[in-house]
């Protein structure tokens, strides 16, 4: 893990197209801004973990084969 110290207004670059800017520090909290292309998903970790958990649960759920009959047929 890379650990950096930054002050408000300073930025960190990741690759050519992701920028992280320190917007404000207040006590133990830090506000950051992230600029990234639309193709890059930027999520808080707790949201990412929740989505991952729901995807795992969905993958383990039994599928009712009759639901496939309701899907439109692509020709």
C-alpha positions in Angstrom: 0.0 0.0 0.0 1.3 3.4 -0.9 0.7 6.0 1.8 0.9 9.7 1.0 0.4 12.9 2.8 -1.5 15.6 1.0 -2.8 19.0 1.9 -6.1 20.6 0.8 -5.9 21.6 -2.9 -3.2 19.0 -3.6 -3.9 16.1 -6.0 -3.0 12.5 -6.7 -3.0 11.1 -10.2 -3.7 7.4 -11.0 -2.8 6.6 -14.5 -3.6 9.1 -17.2 -7.3 9.7 -16.4 -8.0 9.5 -12.7 -7.4 12.4 -10.4 -8.0 12.5 -6.6 -8.1 15.9 -5.0 -8.0 16.7 -1.3 -10.8 19.2 -0.8 -10.9 19.7 2.9 -9.6 18.3 6.2 -11.6 18.8 9.4 -10.3 17.0 12.4 -10.1 13.3 11.5 -12.3 13.7 8.4 -11.0 14.3 4.9 -13.2 15.4 1.9 -11.9 14.2 -1.4 -13.0 14.7 -5.0 -12.5 12.0 -7.6 -12.4 12.7 -11.3 -12.6 9.5 -13.4 -14.0 8.4 -16.8 -17.6 7.1 -16.8 -16.2 3.6 -17.6 -14.5 3.5 -14.2 -16.8 2.6 -11.3 -16.0 4.7 -8.1 -17.8 3.4 -5.0 -17.5 3.7 -1.3 -16.2 0.4 0.0 -19.4 -0.3 2.0 -21.5 0.1 -1.1 -19.1 -2.1 -3.2 -19.3 -4.8 -0.5 -23.1 -4.7 -0.3 -23.4 -5.1 -4.1 -20.9 -7.9 -4.1 -22.9 -9.7 -1.3 -26.2 -9.3 -3.2 -24.6 -10.6 -6.4 -23.3 -13.7 -4.6 -26.8 -14.3 -3.1 -28.4 -13.9 -6.5 -26.0 -16.3 -8.1 -26.9 -18.9 -5.5 -30.7 -18.5 -5.8 -32.5 -21.3 -7.7 -33.8 -20.2 -11.1 -37.3 -21.0 -12.1 -37.0 -22.4 -15.7 -40.5 -21.1 -16.6 -39.2 -17.5 -16.4 -37.0 -18.2 -19.4 -40.2 -18.8 -21.5 -41.2 -15.2 -20.8 -38.0 -13.7 -22.3 -38.3 -12.3 -25.8 -36.7 -14.3 -28.5 -34.0 -12.4 -30.5 -33.7 -13.4 -34.1 
